Amino acid sequence: MRKLIALGIALAAASGVEAASRQADLGRRIFFDPTLSASGKLSCASCHDPANAYAAPTTAGAVMSGGVDGNRPGLRAIPSLRYLSDPPRFARHSYIDTGREREDIGPAGGLMLDGRADSLHEQFLVPLLDPVEMANANVAEVASRLQRAPYAEELAQTTDTDSLVDAAARAVERFELEDPSFHPYSSRFDQYLRGTATLSANELEGFRLFSDPNKGNCIACHPAATGPGGRPPIFTDHSYHALGVPRNPAIPANSNAGFFDLGVCGPKRADLKNERQYCGYFKTPTLRNVARRRFFFHNGRFTTLQDVMRFYVERDTDPGHWYPTINGKPLKFDDLPRADRGNVDTSDAPLSREPGEPPALSEEEIRKVIAFLRTLSDAD
């Protein structure tokens, strides 16, 4: 185990410059420390592999297992921790300017697939206390594990409070903010923006189709505009949507026909459980390194970018291809309770077509969009 931890730390360090501060260096050690879990086998890096853009390891399935015994399956696919340095705080209502009016586009901001953490240090505790992840019973148990860690004395010296847990959270946050491996901006698209690389004709056409509101319209939720100070785009607007992704039978919890993962309104998040208009809403992820992923959407239902793109453009034109058929009719949006299926986006292109209409993108156009998406993979 010690060799694996050392290897993980070496991989993280090798992918960028040394962390700039002592606090960030402590955060790195905490990030790779499996003794903070109840099983003694699961660290932050176990699920967020630095060798795979801080997403799930390439050997993982649709969900990963954790818990006290290390054998309790998770509920959701593991998102990447890259490019999370400055998300807005979660808000139930966010607005965009549309000429003389402001349009309420619903929830936005926060971290995790349901937005229940507003900062990287808040996010730190979530997996530590989750019974299917690191499975500590409470904050006191986390503190006890930190007190026994070899870096406990150094950690205590970084805070003016008595809370080692808060100090650890702040240290991991500094690691994620300072270490270049979390925000390398090293993709070929970044090089293209800097004028040091070119894109092929197919990649440029893919970008055009990606941006065209009458074709892919991906840019509506994955904007490609530069950020503050000319920062390259991160390809998410931090918004939330219900997309009607088909149910994934590979998730053990779904063997219970009465169970539904409702995202913003539960079961992981409890404070909005009564706001049914948000049931089925999940956060829009960054598309950076999307071509490196093996499982897509919150439930890992699809395993190829081709199927992801086909689902977007055929969900409504050929629903029988994507959903189970009951009494001769496709059961659309089968991973939501019937009462919440009206939350699914059916108004934004390409999710606004009718059965029998041609999809917004042809197979050839899908291949070109994917060619563009591959340019968003970091060089490491």
C-alpha positions, 0 to 999 in steps of 0.5 A: 500500500505504501508503494502505491501511495508513493507512486500516486504522489509521484504521478501528481507531482510529475504532472506539474510544478511542485506545490507552491506552499507547505499547506498545499504539500500537506494537502497532497499527503492527505489526498493520497492517505487511505488511512482516513477511510474506515476500511483503511484502503480508500483515499481521495486518489483512489476514486480521483486518479491523477493518472486519469485526469483526476477522474475514476481509474481506468479499471473502475466500473460505472460506479466504485465501491467503498464503505467500512468493508470496501464492498458497498457500491456507489450510486453515481459515476465519478466526476473529474476534479480538474478545472474546479478552481472557481465555481460560483456558489450554488443558487436555486435561481440563476439568470441570463440577460436576454435583451431587455429581460433576465431569464431564470435558467434555474439552479447553477453553481456549487460542486459535486453532481448535485451542488451540495458543496460550495467550495473545495474545502466543503467538498472535502468532508463529503466523501469522508462521511459517505457510508458508501465511500470513506464511511467515517461515522462522524467528524469526530472519527475523521479528527481521530484518524487525522490525529494518528496521521504522521503529518498531524503535528505539521497539520496542527501548525497550519491552523489557529483553531483546534480543528484538525478537520478544518485544517485538513480541508483547507490543505486539500483545497490549497493542493487542488488550487495550487498544483498545476496538475488540477488545471494544466490547460495543456490540450491541443485546443489550448495550444490552438487558442495560443496559436501554437497548434492547428486543428484539422478541417474535421475538428474545426467543422466539429467545433462549428457543429458543436456551437451551432444552435440548430445542430449540436447546440452543445455550447448552450451549456458548455460555453467555449468563451474565455474566462477572466483574464483571458483564461481558457474556457472550461466548457461548463456554465455550472447549470443543472438539467434533467436530460432523461438519461436511461436507467442503468441496470449496472448500478445495484441500487437500481435493482429496486424498481422504486428507487430513483436518484433524483440529483438536486432533490435527493437522495444525497442532498436533503435540503431541496427534497421538497422542491420537486421541480428540480428532481432529476437535475444534475450538474453540467460537467466540464467537457475537458478530458471527456474523451478519456472517460469510460462512463458518461452522465451521472449514472454512467449509462453510456460507455462511448462518446458515439452513444452519448451524441446519438442519445442527444440527437435521437432521444426524441426522434427514436425513443424506442432505441433508448428506452424499454418498451412497455405495452408497445410504447417506449417508456421515456425517461424511465430513470425518473418517477412518472410525476417528475418526468415533466422536469426533463428538458424537451425545449432546447435543441437538439432535445426538442424534436418529435418522433420520426423527425431526422436527428439534428446531427448525422453520423458523419457530423457526430464523428466530426463533433467527437473529433473536436471533443478529442482536442480537449484532452490534456497532454498528460 
